[in-house]
Amino acid sequence: MKTSKRVKISNLLFQFLGIFIFLNLLTSTGGCMSINSKDKDSISNLSFNHDGKKVVFDRCREGSCQIQVYDLETGELAAYQSPQGERWTMGKYSYDGKQITFSVIPQKPQGGLDLGNMQIAVMDADGKNYRKVTTGPGAKLYPTFSHNGKKILYACAAYIRERGMTPAAQYDAWEGDLETGKQTQLTFFEYFYMSNLNYFPDDERFIYYGENPGVIEGANVYQSAFNNKMVELARQGKGIHGVVVMKGKELISNPYQFPPKNIPKRPLLNQDGSVLIYEKSLSAGKFFLYSPDGNHRVVGSGGSVAAAAISPDGEVLAMITVNLSINVFTVQDGKLQKKLYVPYAKKAIVNWEEAYRRHEYLYKMIPEKPSHILNN
């Protein structure tokens, strides 16, 4: 009885946390949920390119949103421009760098975004051969390639709200076969929120962050059978809240053992699966390098972190903080390499000029406009 009560309290707590995260998504991203960007410059939805030399992010500026690509070495900024009537968001390169996948949000004729008809698309890195690879309703988010480049893993929200605090719910993991076009639902937990999906090198197992599941084997969150099953799965090392590991449609034992009372969030897995970085819940944006011996160490922190990414080789961690800067850390020693600010930061940060003079070697400004459009 006590265990059941603890589970209910835990579920309620994480529901409120989920609402907070989703509201942040609503007001901060240039992707699924838009902002009023007519007089603001904001960034969101971060990833690295295939060789880790560039960061990819959504940027909304002066009413226009793009997937942009910033070269960490040269400072050059490029962009992918969506066609009229669509918004492209959440770009992720294939491991060989030859393609990019992203979410496509149709724009309604009367204004606004049609979240219920989002699709996943793929095109060559140079912008050629653009095609949508999914069909059907649902908000489809966070696409990522398999290592062999033949599949796309993504989250899909089955339920779009007409009103309420959050625009979508009932998230599950799906997989799209790029050769056959087949779309397969892999999880059936109807999460309140879901993110950070990634394949392991075998392209069968995958990891993700799932928050506040609503269904387990036919039992919903309002039934005692649901709470009992949650406890049973946790005892088996197959918990479905937090960092979850699957093999296809099979829930398998989680190979990662986290400290007691530590709910890990946003797992970041490098290309060969040897490095896992995760955010500790309620830690003010602290990200830890996972260690099998339990001695996890902080490798980066950013306070209010909107998005985070790990380079394919696992050597660099980047995170977007308060939608104004990208902080880049060296994983080996947790040292801050550089802070990439959008120009709007000059208006938003008090004493910007003084701070810049003190840290000129560290602070870099992302160009106001991209030098070229990649898909022209």
Secondary structure, DSSP 8 states (H G I E B T S, - for coil): -HHHHHHHHHHHHHHHHHHHHHHHHHHH-SSSS----TT-EEEEEEEE-TTSSEEEEEEEETTEEEEEEEETTT--EEEE---TTEEEEEEEE-TTSSEEEEEEEEB-TTSSB-TTB-EEEEEETTS-S-EE---SSBEEEEEEE-TTSSEEEEEEEEEE-SSSS-SEEEEEEEEEETTT--EEE-----BSEEEEEEE-TTSSEEEEEEES--EETTEETTSHHHHHHHHHHHHTT---SEEEEEETTEE---S----TT--EEEEEE-TTS--EEEEETTSSSEEEE--TTS--EEEEE-SSEEEEEE-TTS-EEEEEETTTEEEEEETTTTEEEEEEE-TTHHHHSTTHHHHHHHTTTTEEE--SS-SEETT-
